Amino acid sequence: MSETDFFAELDTSFGDAARLPAHMYVHVPFCASKCSYCDFASEACNDPDRVRAVFTGIRAQLRQWSNSGLEGVLETIYYGGGTPSLHPDWVMDTLGYIREQFTVHPNAEITVEANPDSLSRATLAQLMDQGVNRVSVGVQSFDARVLGMLGRRHDAVAAWRACEAVIDAGLALSVDLICGVPGQSEASWAETLRRAVDTEARHISVYPLSVEEGTPLATAIDSGLVAEPDPDTAADMMVMARDALALSGFTRYEVANYAKDAADQSRHNNAYWTGRSYIGIGPGAHGMLDAPTAVAAGMAEGLEPGARLRYANSGAIDEWMVGVGDSYEVLTPEEVAREDIMLGLRLAEGVAEDDVEAAGLTEDLQSLAELGLVERVDAHWHTTTRGWLLGNEVFSRIWLGDR
């Protein structure tokens, strides 16, 4: 069954009625240690009381949603972080609670992110008991020098064994990789791509390194201890990945994501890119609700039809646990249409010409086409190779327009 067919089968039309979003993200904010490049809402923590407190808070947020009276079926559940695989007992506990409080589709995609150093066959067996069927492993590289630069705790052997364990368990394996790392050679990158394919993963994500302010890597670069990443090198490596993975039967379906077949695509992430509502649970988690759902859930008042509410839970754990620091943004129907086109251009298939026209963005796309960033083929607009590599420029121009 194709991705489109799956959603068509599950997405019952509720018209303008409020409904429980079909997609849920749960953020686990704990890691064994912080990587040098990471600015995610996470912290290195081995305090069992703090871990217990956060998962108790996660349960409380889940209870709020289960008491909302909204009906619906969860089609995807995604545990991200942080490192959810560090705490399989707590992940199992909350998954069990989700199953008690919500209707979960029997073919739901349930994903858990994992780092190789915290993923064992015993942990996988535990997760499978609660229906986890997809594991996203943060390999990043099979090169020891690159892993050291990124501050990763695992080595290439541990990465390989973790991937092997996921495959042996019969779970869907997704492998995350990072390119454009200072000191990373093309030969090293080519070998990492080869080994990623050899894991038998049917989904691979490839991200160019982003240096975020305040991280140890940014400090090392600012002090001259580490060379600044070269964006041209990163772009070359993104193209290398596209070409090498294509030769191994992978198709790029989104800016950074490749799948063997349509059925191997991340259904959860596709929900983000195609404007579906989703619930964000836990510190630092984001959510997006249509107007009727936001009002019914008590998170907004008087939204006009076609509007959306985006919210972000505080990324500071102590703030989140006492219910402060969350942020909210209401998008007008016009902004919703603009956002749908912007997100749709992340997808390799692009967006339909009719949708662009309905959003009033035909001139914007034509301007981008004159810059060689997008093109129109078979009544669809999509990014060119240049536009794919300069995605942030494309997306910002679409979102900002003449504003």
C-alpha positions as CSV (number, residue, x, y, z in Angstrom):
1,M,0.0,0.0,0.0
2,S,1.3,3.4,-0.9
3,E,1.7,6.3,1.5
4,T,-1.1,8.2,-0.1
5,D,-3.4,5.1,0.0
6,F,-2.7,4.5,3.7
7,F,-3.7,8.0,4.7
8,A,-6.7,8.0,2.4
9,E,-7.9,4.8,4.1
10,L,-7.4,6.1,7.6
11,D,-8.3,9.8,7.4
12,T,-12.0,9.8,8.0
13,S,-13.5,13.1,7.0
14,F,-14.7,15.1,10.0
15,G,-15.5,18.2,8.0
16,D,-15.1,21.2,10.4
17,A,-15.6,19.0,13.5
18,A,-13.0,18.8,16.2
19,R,-11.1,15.5,16.3
20,L,-8.2,14.0,18.1
21,P,-5.1,14.4,15.9
22,A,-4.0,11.1,14.4
23,H,-0.3,11.7,15.1
24,M,1.5,12.0,18.4
25,Y,5.1,13.0,19.2
26,V,6.5,12.3,22.6
27,H,9.8,14.0,23.6
28,V,12.2,12.3,26.0
29,P,14.7,15.0,27.0
30,F,17.4,12.8,28.5
31,C,20.8,11.6,27.1
32,A,23.8,9.8,28.5
33,S,25.8,12.9,27.4
34,K,25.3,15.9,25.1
35,C,26.9,15.7,21.6
36,S,29.1,18.6,20.6
37,Y,26.7,19.9,17.9
38,C,23.4,19.3,19.8
39,D,21.1,22.2,20.8
40,F,18.0,20.0,21.1
41,A,15.8,20.3,24.2
42,S,17.7,17.6,26.1
43,E,20.1,17.2,29.0
44,A,22.6,14.6,30.2
45,C,21.0,13.1,33.2
46,N,21.3,9.9,35.3
47,D,19.1,11.0,38.2
48,P,16.2,8.4,38.4
49,D,14.0,10.8,40.4
50,R,14.3,13.5,37.7
51,V,13.5,10.9,35.0
52,R,10.5,9.7,37.0
53,A,9.3,13.2,37.4
54,V,9.4,14.0,33.7
55,F,7.7,10.7,32.7
56,T,5.0,11.5,35.3
57,G,4.5,14.8,33.6
58,I,4.3,13.1,30.2
59,R,1.6,10.9,31.6
60,A,-0.2,14.0,32.9
61,Q,-0.2,15.6,29.5
62,L,-1.5,12.4,27.9
63,R,-4.3,12.3,30.5
64,Q,-5.3,15.9,29.6
65,W,-5.7,14.8,26.0
66,S,-7.5,11.6,26.8
67,N,-10.0,13.7,29.0
68,S,-10.6,16.2,26.2
69,G,-13.5,14.2,24.8
70,L,-12.0,14.3,21.3
71,E,-12.5,11.2,19.2
72,G,-10.0,9.8,16.8
73,V,-7.5,7.1,16.0
74,L,-3.8,7.4,16.5
75,E,-2.1,6.4,13.3
76,T,1.5,7.2,14.2
77,I,3.4,7.6,17.5
78,Y,7.0,8.9,17.5
79,Y,9.3,8.9,20.5
80,G,12.1,11.4,19.9
81,G,14.7,13.1,22.0
82,G,17.0,13.1,23.6
83,T,17.6,9.3,23.7
84,P,14.3,7.4,24.3
85,S,16.2,4.1,24.2
86,L,18.0,5.0,27.4
87,H,14.7,4.5,29.3
88,P,12.9,1.5,27.7
89,D,10.9,0.8,30.9
90,W,9.4,4.3,30.9
91,V,8.8,4.3,27.2
92,M,6.9,1.0,27.6
93,D,5.0,2.4,30.5
94,T,3.8,5.4,28.6
95,L,3.1,3.4,25.5
96,G,0.9,1.1,27.6
97,Y,-0.9,4.2,29.0
98,I,-1.4,5.5,25.5
99,R,-3.0,2.2,24.5
100,E,-5.3,2.3,27.6
101,Q,-6.4,5.9,27.0
102,F,-6.6,6.2,23.2
103,T,-7.6,4.1,20.2
104,V,-4.4,3.1,18.4
105,H,-4.8,1.8,14.9
106,P,-3.6,-1.9,14.6
107,N,-1.3,-0.9,11.8
108,A,0.0,2.3,13.5
109,E,3.6,3.2,12.9
110,I,5.3,3.4,16.3
111,T,8.8,4.8,16.1
112,V,11.5,5.1,18.8
113,E,14.8,7.0,18.3
114,A,17.9,5.2,19.6
115,N,21.6,5.7,19.9
116,P,23.8,2.7,19.3
117,D,25.3,2.7,22.8
118,S,21.9,2.4,24.4
119,L,20.3,-0.2,22.1
120,S,20.5,-3.8,23.0
121,R,18.5,-6.9,21.8
122,A,16.9,-7.0,25.3
123,T,15.7,-3.4,24.9
124,L,14.3,-4.1,21.4
125,A,12.4,-7.1,22.8
126,Q,10.9,-4.8,25.5
127,L,9.9,-2.1,23.0
128,M,8.3,-4.7,20.7
129,D,6.1,-5.9,23.6
130,Q,4.2,-2.5,23.3
131,G,4.1,-2.6,19.5
132,V,7.1,-0.6,18.5
133,N,7.7,-1.5,14.9
134,R,10.2,1.1,13.7
135,V,13.6,2.2,15.1
136,S,15.5,5.3,14.0
137,V,19.2,4.8,14.9
138,G,21.5,7.8,15.2
139,V,24.5,6.3,13.5
140,Q,25.7,9.7,12.1
141,S,28.9,8.1,10.7
142,F,30.9,4.9,10.5
143,D,34.2,6.9,10.8
144,A,35.8,7.1,14.3
145,R,37.3,10.5,13.6
146,V,34.0,12.0,12.5
147,L,32.2,10.4,15.5
148,G,34.8,12.0,17.8
149,M,34.3,15.4,16.2
150,L,30.5,15.1,16.8
151,G,31.0,14.0,20.4
152,R,29.2,10.7,19.9
153,R,29.6,8.0,22.5
154,H,29.5,5.0,20.2
155,D,32.0,3.6,17.6
156,A,31.5,2.1,14.2
157,V,31.3,-1.4,15.6
158,A,28.5,-0.4,18.1
159,A,26.6,1.3,15.3
160,W,26.8,-1.7,13.1
161,R,25.7,-4.1,15.9
162,A,22.7,-1.8,16.8
163,C,21.5,-1.8,13.2
164,E,22.0,-5.5,13.0
165,A,19.9,-6.1,16.1
166,V,17.0,-4.0,14.7
167,I,17.0,-6.0,11.5
168,D,17.3,-9.3,13.3
169,A,14.3,-8.3,15.5
170,G,12.2,-7.8,12.3
171,L,11.7,-4.1,12.9
172,A,11.9,-1.4,10.3
173,L,15.3,0.3,10.5
174,S,16.0,3.9,9.7
175,V,19.6,5.2,9.8
176,D,20.5,8.8,10.5
177,L,23.7,10.2,8.9
178,I,25.5,13.6,9.1
179,C,27.7,15.1,6.4
180,G,29.8,18.3,6.1
181,V,31.6,17.6,9.4
182,P,35.0,19.4,9.7
183,G,37.7,17.0,8.7
184,Q,35.3,14.6,7.0
185,S,36.7,13.5,3.6
186,E,34.8,12.4,0.6
187,A,36.3,8.9,1.0
188,S,35.0,8.7,4.6
189,W,31.6,9.9,3.5
190,A,31.4,7.4,0.7
191,E,32.3,4.5,3.1
192,T,29.7,5.7,5.6
193,L,27.1,5.6,2.8
194,R,28.2,2.2,1.7
195,R,28.0,0.8,5.2
196,A,24.6,2.4,5.8
197,V,23.2,0.6,2.8
198,D,24.8,-2.6,3.9
199,T,22.8,-2.5,7.2
200,E,19.8,-3.4,5.1
201,A,17.9,-0.3,6.3
202,R,15.1,0.6,4.1
203,H,15.1,4.3,5.2
204,I,18.1,6.6,5.5
205,S,18.2,10.3,6.6
206,V,21.0,12.5,5.5
207,Y,21.5,15.9,7.2
208,P,24.2,18.5,6.6
209,L,25.9,19.5,9.9
210,S,24.4,22.7,11.4
211,V,26.5,24.6,13.9
212,E,24.2,26.0,16.5
213,E,25.1,28.9,18.8
214,G,26.1,27.9,22.3
215,T,27.1,24.3,21.5
216,P,30.6,23.0,22.3
217,L,31.2,22.6,18.6
218,A,30.3,26.3,18.0
219,T,32.7,27.3,20.8
220,A,35.5,25.2,19.3
221,I,35.0,26.8,15.9
222,D,34.8,30.3,17.3
223,S,38.1,29.7,19.2
224,G,39.9,28.4,16.1
225,L,40.3,24.9,17.5
226,V,38.1,23.4,14.7
227,A,37.7,24.6,11.1
228,E,34.3,26.0,10.2
229,P,32.2,23.7,8.1
230,D,32.3,24.5,4.3
231,P,28.7,24.7,2.9
232,D,29.9,23.8,-0.5
233,T,31.5,20.6,0.8
234,A,28.3,19.8,2.6
235,A,26.3,20.4,-0.6
236,D,28.7,18.1,-2.6
237,M,28.2,15.4,0.0
238,M,24.4,15.7,-0.2
239,V,24.6,15.2,-3.9
240,M,27.0,12.2,-3.4
241,A,24.4,10.7,-1.0
242,R,21.6,11.2,-3.4
243,D,23.5,9.6,-6.3
244,A,24.9,6.7,-4.2
245,L,21.6,5.9,-2.5
246,A,19.8,6.0,-5.9
247,L,22.2,3.4,-7.2
248,S,21.2,1.2,-4.2
249,G,17.5,1.5,-4.9
250,F,16.7,4.4,-2.6
251,T,14.5,7.4,-3.7
252,R,14.7,10.8,-2.1
253,Y,11.2,11.7,-1.1
254,E,12.0,14.7,1.1
255,V,14.8,17.2,1.6
256,A,16.8,14.8,3.8
257,N,15.0,11.5,3.6
258,Y,15.4,8.4,1.4
259,A,13.3,5.3,1.2
260,K,13.4,2.0,-0.7
261,D,9.7,2.1,-1.4
262,A,6.8,4.4,-0.7
263,A,5.8,2.0,2.1
264,D,9.2,2.6,3.8
265,Q,8.7,6.3,4.1
266,S,8.1,7.8,7.6
267,R,4.4,8.2,7.9
268,H,4.8,10.3,11.0
269,N,7.2,12.8,9.4
270,N,5.0,12.9,6.2
271,A,2.2,14.1,8.5
272,Y,4.3,17.1,9.4
273,W,5.0,17.9,5.7
274,T,1.4,17.5,4.5
275,G,-0.3,19.7,7.1
276,R,-1.9,17.1,9.3
277,S,-2.6,18.0,12.9
278,Y,-0.3,16.4,15.6
279,I,0.0,16.4,19.3
280,G,3.3,17.2,21.0
281,I,3.9,15.7,24.4
282,G,6.8,16.4,26.8
283,P,9.3,19.3,27.3
284,G,10.4,20.9,24.1
285,A,7.7,19.1,22.0
286,H,5.8,21.0,19.3
287,G,2.2,20.4,18.2
288,M,-0.1,21.7,15.5
289,L,-3.9,21.8,15.7
290,D,-6.7,22.8,13.3
291,A,-9.0,25.5,14.6
292,P,-11.9,23.2,15.8
293,T,-9.5,20.9,17.6
294,A,-7.6,23.7,19.3
295,V,-10.8,25.3,20.6
296,A,-12.3,21.9,21.7
297,A,-9.0,21.1,23.5
298,G,-9.2,24.4,25.4
299,M,-6.0,25.7,23.9
300,A,-7.5,28.6,21.9
301,E,-10.7,30.7,21.7
302,G,-12.6,32.0,18.7
303,L,-10.3,30.9,15.9
304,E,-11.7,31.5,12.4
305,P,-12.4,28.5,10.2
306,G,-9.2,27.4,8.4
307,A,-6.9,28.8,11.0
308,R,-4.3,26.7,12.8
309,L,-2.7,26.8,16.3
310,R,1.0,25.9,16.6
311,Y,2.3,25.4,20.1
312,A,5.6,24.6,21.7
313,N,6.1,23.2,25.2
314,S,8.8,24.8,27.1
315,G,12.2,23.2,26.4
316,A,13.3,24.0,30.0
317,I,12.4,20.9,32.0
318,D,11.8,22.7,35.3
319,E,9.5,25.3,33.6
320,W,7.6,22.6,31.7
321,M,7.0,20.6,34.9
322,V,5.2,23.6,36.5
323,G,3.3,24.6,33.4
324,V,5.1,27.7,32.4
325,G,7.1,28.8,29.4
326,D,4.9,27.3,26.6
327,S,4.4,29.4,23.5
328,Y,1.5,29.6,21.0
329,E,1.1,31.0,17.5
330,V,-2.1,31.3,15.5
331,L,-1.9,31.1,11.7
332,T,-4.5,32.8,9.7
333,P,-6.1,30.8,6.8
334,E,-3.9,32.7,4.4
335,E,-0.8,31.8,6.4
336,V,-2.0,28.2,6.6
337,A,-2.2,28.1,2.8
338,R,1.3,29.6,2.5
339,E,2.7,27.2,5.1
340,D,1.2,24.2,3.2
341,I,3.0,25.2,0.0
342,M,6.3,25.9,1.9
343,L,6.2,22.5,3.6
344,G,5.0,20.7,0.5
345,L,8.1,22.0,-1.4
346,R,10.2,19.9,1.1
347,L,8.8,16.9,-0.7
348,A,10.4,15.6,-3.9
349,E,7.0,15.4,-5.5
350,G,6.4,19.1,-4.8
351,V,3.0,20.7,-4.7
352,A,0.2,20.8,-7.2
353,E,-0.1,23.8,-9.5
354,D,-3.8,24.2,-8.5
355,D,-2.9,24.4,-4.8
356,V,-0.2,27.0,-5.5
357,E,-2.8,29.1,-7.4
358,A,-5.4,28.6,-4.7
359,A,-2.8,29.9,-2.1
360,G,-2.2,33.0,-4.3
361,L,1.5,32.1,-4.7
362,T,1.9,31.5,-8.4
363,E,3.9,34.7,-8.8
364,D,6.1,33.8,-5.9
365,L,6.9,30.4,-7.5
366,Q,7.5,32.0,-10.9
367,S,10.0,34.4,-9.2
368,L,11.8,31.4,-7.6
369,A,11.8,29.7,-11.0
370,E,13.6,32.7,-12.5
371,L,16.3,32.1,-9.9
372,G,16.6,28.5,-10.9
373,L,15.3,27.3,-7.5
374,V,12.0,25.7,-8.5
375,E,10.4,24.4,-11.7
376,R,7.0,23.3,-12.9
377,V,6.7,19.8,-14.3
378,D,3.4,17.9,-15.1
379,A,1.2,20.5,-13.2
380,H,3.5,20.3,-10.1
381,W,6.0,22.7,-8.7
382,H,9.0,21.3,-7.1
383,T,12.6,22.3,-6.2
384,T,15.4,22.0,-8.7
385,T,18.7,20.4,-7.5
386,R,19.9,23.9,-6.7
387,G,16.7,24.7,-4.8
388,W,16.9,21.5,-2.9
389,L,20.4,22.4,-1.7
390,L,19.3,26.0,-1.0
391,G,16.1,24.9,0.7
392,N,16.2,27.5,3.5
393,E,16.2,30.2,0.9
394,V,13.3,28.7,-0.9
395,F,11.2,28.1,2.2
396,S,11.9,31.6,3.6
397,R,10.9,33.3,0.4
398,I,7.7,31.3,0.3
399,W,6.8,32.0,3.9
400,L,7.8,35.7,3.9
401,G,6.6,36.6,0.4
402,D,6.3,40.4,0.1
403,R,6.1,40.8,3.9
